[in-house]
Amino acid sequence: MPMVDLIFKNWTLQKAPGESFFRKIITKGSGVLKLKKNLELSVNLVGEGQIRSLNKKHRKKDKSTDTLSFPLGDGNGDIFICLSIAKKEAKRENISVEAKLAQLTVHGFLHLQGYDHEVSKREAEKMFGLENKILKSIY
């Protein structure tokens, strides 16, 4: 099983799960994907202003979003999750905030592993299939 070197930071003032929650998700994800290499990742919980500014700077989209990931190569990288948007989506989808954070973490993690649902319908099906498989292994 590969080592997961995870840096976690909640940049918001809102209460949220801690590092062990996100480490478990990433570890399960790397197991489902049968990754052999060690991983270096960061998971950052941020507010709407910060996620919007990252989205604008790096993706030229001047709007808030729920999650962004920035690959650093070889499956490593940074995941940013907007906690307030995650909470709103969880309420709208009638699921727990933890379940939503898990889904967004897996989503960002898969992007770091090279999956991209925006490339084609086939890629989207592959990525969302893996997302569901990883989430099922967690719960």
Disulfide bonds with the S-S distance in Angstrom:
none
